[in-house]
Amino acid sequence: MKSVIACDLDGTLFYPKKRISMIPKDNLAFVERYLSDGGRFLLVTGRTKLYGEKLGRKLGRDMDVVGCNGAFIMSGGEMIFEKTMPGAALAKMLKEARAEFPIKIPMLFCRHRNMVIPKSSVKALHRAVYDIYTYTNGTYREPVIWSNEVFDEEILNSDVYKAMLIFGAFGKAAEIAKNVNKILRERYPEFEFSWSDQAIEVTAAGVSKSNGIDLYLKKNGISPDDIFVVGDSGNDISMFEAYKEQSFCMAHARSAVQKHARYIISRVSDLEAYVYPSAETKELK
């Protein structure tokens, strides 16, 4: 049995969505069995510390987390790594990107204040759509501060783990985000950019899910061969490529993401056949 499963949340562990119970029943049963057998279930997510703690309460134990796409790492209940973005460079990039590209909502994921959106610079319609979306998300909701002052303050203090640039929810938003992501990558080498459907996620240079996992394994003395990684979106590609032979992508993911992983699965619970292989499944592999 592999010692670690590094698993994305949205679209992966939380797939299909269960807005009341959070984790689908089959996925939850698999995770609980794996943990009971001594495995480490590492949450590798774009989400914040707050949600890692919430999921830990759901599972009844402290969970290790590579959060905000690798900007912070929690292991054994302690912060073993964190890296925020340089404030001046982030302010410059956001100002230029928002002037040139059709970014509907800029969002910050912060060290102390969870998520922040500038109120006055977001159109009322876009805010209404966002509010409706988060309301219907049920247990997946996270608290958001709508404030220009707090937005600017978090950047000034260099307290931002991750920025998210949202290009919309419909139409060509995903294609626009994909194209802009390529431009920003070339233009701003001091940041990491990853395309995630209708949004672009931004972290400091050198911060990615794969680098976060690598640091976690080294800190805990675990071999890089002793892990499975599973995800579904553009911010998971780095870990697919770093752990190619042990990588799993969700079947509903875009083909541009799937091609980077070795295996395709429909549910996280499908990992059971790989974690606890029978003689028959071993022959198939």
N, C-alpha and C positions, 0 to 999 in steps of 0.2 A: 504494500500500500504506500502510495506517495505520502510524504510527511506534510505537504502543504498543498492546498487548493487556493489559488489566488483568483478571486471572482469579482467581476464587475457587478453593480447593482441594477440600475435602470436598464431594462431591456434584456437582463440576464437572470440574476437571482430573482428579480421582481417580475419575471415574465412567465405566464401572462399576468397582467396587473390585477391585484386584489386590493381595491381601495379601502377595504375595512381591515382585512387580516394581514395585509402587507406582503407576506410570502406565500406563494401557492403551496397547497398542502403537500404535494409530492416532493417539491424542493425542500420544504421545511423538514420533512421526515428524513430525507437523504442527509441534509446538513447535520441534524441532530445525531444520526447514526455515526457519521464520520467523526464528529467531535467526541462522541462517547468512546470511539475506538482509538482516541489519542491523536487524531489528526489536527492540524492547524488550518482553520478556515479564515484566510486573509481577505478582508474587504478591500478591493482596489477600485476606487470610485472617484468621480469628479465632485462628489458631495463633501459636506463639511464635517467637522468633528461632532457637531450636534447630532447629525443623523447617525453617525457611527455609534454614539451613545444610545440613541433611541433603538437601534437595531440590537444592540447588546442587551437592552432590557427585554426585548422580545424573545431573545434566545436564552436569557437567564444567565449570562456570563459576560465578562469584559471581552470585547472583540479587538483583535489587532487590525489596524487600518492603515492603508496607504491612501491618503485622502487628497482632494483637490488635484487629482492627476499626478500625485507624487510630491506635492509641495510640503506635506507633513506626513510623518510616520508615527503611529502609536504602536507600541509593542509591550505587552505585559502591563498595560495600564499607564505606561510612561511615554512621553514624547522623546523619541530618539533622534529625530531630524525635523527641521523645518527650514523653508527658504521662501521668503517673500520677494516681490518684484521691486526693483529700484523705482522710487516714486517719480523722479523727474523724467526718466525715460518712459515710464508708463503713461504719464500725463501727456507727453509729446505724441506718443503713438496713438493714444485714444483720440486726441484732438484732430490729428491728421486723418485717421481712418474714418472718423465720423463725418468729417468735411467732404471726403472723397467718395465714400461708399454708403449704400442705403441701409445703414444699421438702425433697426427699429428700437431696440432696447439694449443699452450697455449695462452689464451687471458685474458687481464685484463680490468675490467670496473672500471674507476677511478673517484675520487672526482672532479678533475679539467680537466682532459684530455680525457674524454669520454672513448674510447677503444684503447688499445695498444697491439701490437703483436711484439715479438722479430724477427727482420728481418733475421739475419744470421742463426738462429737455426731452421728455417722452410725451408724445401726443396722447390726448385723452382717450382716443379710440384704441391705441395700442395698449395703454394701461388697462382699459376695460377688458380687452381680450385676455391679457395676462392674468388679471384678477379672476376672471371666469375659469381660465385654465387651471390655476392653482386651487381654486375652490373645489373644482370637480376632481382634483387629484387625491382627495381624502387623506389617508394616512401618510401619503408621500409628500405632503406639503411641508415647507420649511418657512420660518419667519423671515420676512423681508422688511427692510427699512427703506422708505421712499423719502429721500432727502438729498438736495443738492449739497448742502453744507457737509453732511456726513460723508457723502461720496468723495468730495474734494479732500476732506480731512484724512480719510483712509489712504488715499493716494499720497498725500503730502507726507504722512508718517511712515510710508513704505510698509503698511500693515496688510497688504493685499496678497493672498496666496494665489488667486486665480481670477482672471477676468473672462467674462463670456459676452460675445457679441452676437446678438440675436437678430436675424434678418427677416423674421416673419414666421408664420405658421402654415402658410398655404402657397400654392402656385409654384413659382420658380425660386423660392427662398433657398431651398437646399442646393440648387445648382449655382446660385449666386454666391452662397457661402463657400462652396467648394472652390470656385474660381478665385475669390478674394483671399482665401486661405493661402493659395500658392503665391499670390503677390506679396502678402504680408510676410511670409516666410523668407522671401528673398530680400525684402526691404529692411527688416528689423531682426538682425542676428542675435540681439541681446534677449530675445524671447523665443519660447517654443510655441508653435501654433498647431492645433489639431482640429480638423474638420469633424463636426458631429451633427449631421443632418442639416437643420436650418440655422445652425450656430457655429461659431468658431470659439474654441477655448484657448486661452493664453496663460502661460506660466513663465517663470524665469528660465533663462537658458540653462540647459542641463536637467531641468525638472520634467520628468515623464513617468508614466506608470512603470515602464521597464526599469528605469534607474531606481525608482522607489523600491521595487521588488528586490532588485539586486542588493541594495543596501540592507534591506530587511533580512535577507538570507544570510548575508555576511555577519550581521550583528548577532544572529541566532545560531551561527555555525552550521547552516544547512546547505547541502550541495545544490547547485543549480539544476542538477538532474533529478532532484527529489521533489518536483513540483509540477502541478498541472495549472495552466492559466486558461481562463474562459471569459469571453466578452462578446460585444456585438457592434461596437461603433468605432469611429475613426481614432478616438483617443486610446483604443485598445490595440491598435496596430503595433505600437512599439513593443508591447509584451508578447504579441504573437511572433514577431520577428526575433526577439531575444531568446524565446523558449519554443522555437519552431516545432520540435519533435513532440512537445507536450502541450500544444496549443489547440484550443477548441473555440469555434465561432458559432454563434446562434444561426439557425437556418433562416430566420426572418431578416437577418442583417443584409445590407447592401452588398452586391457582388464585389464592389471595389474594396470592401473590408474582408469578406470571406476568403478571398484569394490569398491572404497573408497567413491564414491558419492551416494547420494540417487536417484537423477533423471538423466536421459540421454536426451539431446536435440540435435538437428541437427544444429541449428543456434542460435545466441544470441537473435535474434528477437523472437524466440519461448518463451522467458521469458515473453512475453506480456500476455500469457494466465495465468501465475502465479501472475504477478504483478497486472493485471486488470482482475481477474477471473469472469467469468459469473456464473450464477446459475448452469449451466450444468457442467462446469469444476470443480466447488466446489464439486459436487456430485461424480465426478470421483476420486477426491483426498481422 
